[in-house]
């Protein structure tokens, strides 16, 4: 298949002018009085509990300091990745922002070897194993629709996430991470809602038969501020971000708030840097180890 990925606009010329670079993301004036920051009191801040699966997040959920994400409600511990993933099957389902995760895993764990699944193209399923530590990591795209890309891709073996989850046995060594949203932005919100509800029902069935399965939702990243605003702006992404949190609130799943993380980093890039991906994965490691 090949996406019909070209600019379509339903705005008037005057409406489109509102999204020009000079009218969006205006910087503060350079000349302003000094700002003095002082402590509220002299009391030592209480020690926060370690972040773990199932903890509710706050709004906002954290801040970035010295290239490290610091959640408000808990503390992220440094965790040795390879030992944490021993004996686990990490199943990543979603778009290219979660594909960055498997690429990061492969670059960080030198003994993790890719397995050729005899598929073709940029969007082929990726599978990597570490036979010594019994680590298995797999990424697959969320479906063939919607998939807004510039390259031709094969749909011979593509499945919807809900069907993949229904075929998953689950168990305490299975960790499923789901991320979807970027490719849904150009479409009516009901397309995203129907897909999210379908995945919700599949996760619900999975947790009934295997309640010790770990299921994590990775929220959307923010993206470029001035790239095809009418179709892909963060306005659409924010509505989907709120919807996904609402839809999954009744299930025993955790959410990695990539939305707040990428805002705090000021990435404005759908594919953030390795340091941002590292911080997202560090939350995953704290959830499962």
N, C-alpha and C positions, 0 to 999 in steps of 0.2 A: 504494500500500500504506500501511498504518498499523500501527505497532508496538503490540502488546499490552503497553504499558509501565506496569505497575502493580506495587505492592509485593507480593512473595511471600516468605513466610518458612517455613523448615523447622526453626527453632530454638524451643526452649521459652522460656517467659517468663523463667526464670532465666538461660538462656544469652544471651538478648537483652540482659539487664541489663549484661552484660560490655562491651557496645559503647556504653553511654551515655556522654555527653560527660565526665562526672565520672570515668570509669574509663579514658579514652583520652587519650594525649598529655599526661600530667601534667607541669606545669612544675616546675623545680627550686625548692627552698626559697630564699626571698629572702635570708635571713640566713646567710651563710657567710663563711669567712675569705677574705682577699685571695689571688688567684692571681697568682704572679709568673712571667712567661714570659721565658726567657733563651735566647740563642743556644747551639747545641750546641758550636760552635767559631768561630774567627775567620776561617776560610778562606772565600774568596769562592765562592759556588755556581757550578758550571760552566754555561756557556751551553748552553741546550737547542736541539736542532735544530728547524727549522720543522715544524709539523704538516703531514703530507702523506698522501695516499691510501694505504691499506694498512698504516699503522702500527698495531701492537698497543696496546691501551689497558691501563692498570693498574687495580688495585682498591685504594682508590677511584681514580677517573680524574682528579680535579682538585678545585679549590676556587674559591669566588667571593670576589673582593676588589675593592672599589670598583666594584661593579655590572658586573664583568667576569669571565668564566669563564677560569680558568687551569689548563690540563691539567698533569698531573704529568709525563708522558713527553715533551712537546714544547711548542713555543711558538707561539702564534697571532699571525700578522702582520696588521696592518691592511691590508685589501685594498679597492680601489675597486670597488664592486659592479658598476656599469654596464660598466666596461671588462672586468672579469673574465667577465661573461656574454656578451660580444660573440660572435656567431656560434654560440651554444649553444641547444640545446633542453632545457629542464628539465621533466621529466615527473614530477609529484608524484602519488603514488597512495596513498590511505589515508583516514583519518578527518578530523574537523574540526581536529585538532591540527596536521595538515600543511596543511590549508586555510588556517590562520593564516599559513603561509609565503607563499602567493601573494598574500594580502592585504597582507602586509608588503612584498613586492616591488613591488606596485602603488603603495603609499604612498611608497616610497623612490625609485623611478625614475619621475619625472614623465612621461617620454616613453613609458612602457609603457601601451598602450591596450587595454582589454578588447574582446573580439570577441563579439558576440551569436551564440551557437550555436543559438538558437531552441529552447532547452529551458526548462523551467519549474520553479519551486520553489526552496527554500533549498539543496537538494543537487544542483542542476544542475552539469554540467561547466563549469569556468571556463577561459578561454583568453585570454592577453594577449600582445601582440606589440610590439616596438620595431622598426619597419621600417628606421630609420637604422642601428642597431647589429646588426640581424638577430638579435634575441633573441626566443625563443618560450618561454613558460611555460604549462604546463597542469596543472590539478588535476582529479582525478576520484575519487569515493568508491570504497572497496575492493570493494563489491558491494551487492546488495540484502539479503543475509543474512549474518551478523546485523547489523541496523542498528536500534539501540534509540533511538528518537526520539519526540518528542511531536507532530511534524507529519506530515501526509500527504505522500508523495513518489511520483514516477513511476518505474516500473521498465522503461519501454519500451526504453531504450538502455543500461541498466546491464550491465556485463560484469565477470566475475571478473578479478582482477589477472593471474592466470596466462595467461588468454587474451589480454589486452592486450599482455603481454610477448611472447607468441608471434607477435603481429602486428607487433612492433616490429623494424625493420631494425637499429637500433643504429648504432654508429660512434663515433669519437672526439669528436664534437660533441654526443652524446646523453648526458644525465645523468638517471638514474632514481633517485628517492628513494621508498622504500616505508615506510609506517608503518601498523601495524594492532595492535589489542590492546584498546582501550577497550570496544568494542562486544561483544567476545568474553567479557568478564569474567563475565557472569551465567551462562554456559553451561559444560558439562563441558569439561575441558581438551583432550579429544580433538578437539573441533570446531576449536579454535585450531591444534592440532598438524597436523591434516590440511590445513588451509588454508596454514599456513606451509610444509609439505613440498611442496605443490603449487606454491607460488610459488618455492621453492628449485629445483625441477626445471625450471621455466620460465626462471629466471635462468641455470641451468647450460646450457640449450640456447642462450640468447641469447649467452652468453660464448663458446660454441663457434663460432658463426657470426660473431660480432663481438666478438673479445676485447678491443678497445680501448674498449668501452662502459663508462662509469662507473656502477656500481650501489652505492647507499648505503642502509643500513637505519637509519631513525630509530627509536630505542627509544621506549617509552611514556613519557609524563609521569606523575608522581604526580598524585593528584587530591584532592578534598575528603575530609577525614579522617572526617567524621561523616555523610556523605550515603549512605544506603542501603548500609550497610557489608556486609551479608550478600551482596549481589549485586555491588557495584562496588568493594570495598575494594582497597587496594594489595597486600594479600596475594595476591589473584588476579593482579594486574598483575605482581608480582615473579616469580611462577612463570613467567608468559609471557615476561617479560624475560630470564630465564635460558635458557628454551627457545629463543628466537629467536637468541640468541648462539650456542648450541650447534649449532643446525640449519645456520646459514650459515658456520660456521667453516672448512669445506673449500673455500669459493669465494673468488674474488678480489673481495671486497666489503669496504666499510668500514662501521663502525657509529658513528653519532652518539649518544653516551650521554646522551640526554635524561633518562633516569631519574636519573642522578647529578647532572645539572645542576639539575633541578627540586628534588631533595632539598637540594642546597647552597643554592639560593635560598629554600627553605622556602615554596614557592608554595602547596602544598595546594589547587591549583586545576587542573582538567583543561585549562583554557585560560589559560595563564600570561600575564603582562604582555608588552608589546612589547619590553622590555629583555631578557627571557629568550629570546624568539623571535629577537631580533637576535643574541644570542650563539650560538644554535643555527645560524643561517644563516652566521655568520662561520666556523664550523667547515667548513661546506659549501664556502665560498669558498676556504678554505685547502686543501681537498682537491682542488679542480679548477683552481686557478690558482697 
